[in-house]
């Protein structure tokens, strides 16, 4: 960068203005801004006339005039009729924004077994690109407006048909609301229910703490309800709303038994309770056909929540709610005051659903994740350690919960060994709602590693679990 000097007999100033090459008005304006911020041009001081500065710099007077006008508009310079141009008094020398505190770069684990993450390298890029191109060729210009807070009708129509066919959800496009991920969906539900006088909500125990925090942040008190091999303990429900994962409980992995499903719906109807069904990975059942949604049993009692985060990618931030008729308008009103979703991604997902490419991708993923789970179970069976581990849950989903033997390594010891080997997984302990003693365990997500990396990642995991 070249440093140019300008001195003016009018003002007695000796300016050092930085730019590269011959300046235009924009470059000159930026050089003057820097001089003002750095204190080389103090607040209240006169600046050279346009004629004098143009002469000193060897540039056209109009270039200087345009720079001065720009800085006057921005508030850096003050010009008055018949008076010299000065630096605005409200600016103080040395005034510059403080740099933000540096944040450490997020650590990318070498071997990623965190639950809730699909194999991102398997994202159907070609199908997505083809769907996006079809959308851009055919969408009317009006679709580029702010749009419907419930989400584009084309996506809601495609979701209605898909959810009926794949998850036995009974809904219609006017009862669907598309959200920016499940976190926003749960926030909208919590706010809408709280506005209707609901002040507490039951969560399964254990469950993901982040989601419980969302409910609390929206005015709800949270109660934990125990889960056993049959699902949530219906007799222990106490709040006017409950969040459940009946197809594949997170994180224990059990499926709610038919008798419990019936009892839950019956009790909810009798007590006027709202059930929120988090169907986060219901498509991925490996040993039989996926269990249909709870919502299909009672569409006016159950809020169904689904997401593309596990089937496609979390970065899409696309989730959906199938609502009872009486809650559509309250949740829609909350969504109207929130963030509208990424239109092109939502329309591309709708096209992916209509074309059948989404179903094909789910089938490919289901086969790949089934094979990974089998490899993981075989590896666990072959561990040399005398301390037994107990895989929990059904053959489904993207994760496996491993119960630890009481006389074996603790959660903390396993997690320390994992960190030392670059293996990332989750301890079960922090996910319990009720304080006290709980069975120890770790939660292993087996979907995230890329296909070529799964075998070495699995070996690193097994080494971690076999001290």
Buried (B, 14 or more C-beta within 10 A) or exposed (E): EEEBEBEBEEBEBEBEBBBEEEBBBEBBBBBBBBBBBBBBBBBEBBBBBBEBBBBBBEBEBEBBBBBBBBBBEEEBBBBEEEEBBBBBEEBEBEEEEEEEEEEEEEEEBBBBBBBBBBBBEBBBEEBBEBBBEBBEEEBEEEBEEEBBBBBBBBBBBBBBEBBBEBBBBBBEBBBBBBBBBBBBBBBBBBBBBBEEEBEBBBBBBBBBBEBBEBBEEBBBEBBBBBBEEBBBBBEEBEBBBBBBBBBBBBBBBBBBBEEBBEBBBBBBEEEEBBBBBBBBBBBBBBEEEBBBBBBBBBBEBBBBBBBBBBBBBBEBBBBBBBBBEEBBEBBBBBBEEBEBBBBBBBBBBBBBBBBEBBBEBBEEBBEBBBEBBEBBBEBBEEBEEEBEBEBBBBBBBBBBBBBBBEEBBEBEEBBEBBEEBBBBBBBBBEBBBEEEEBBBBBBBBBBBBEEEBBEEBBEBBBBBBBE
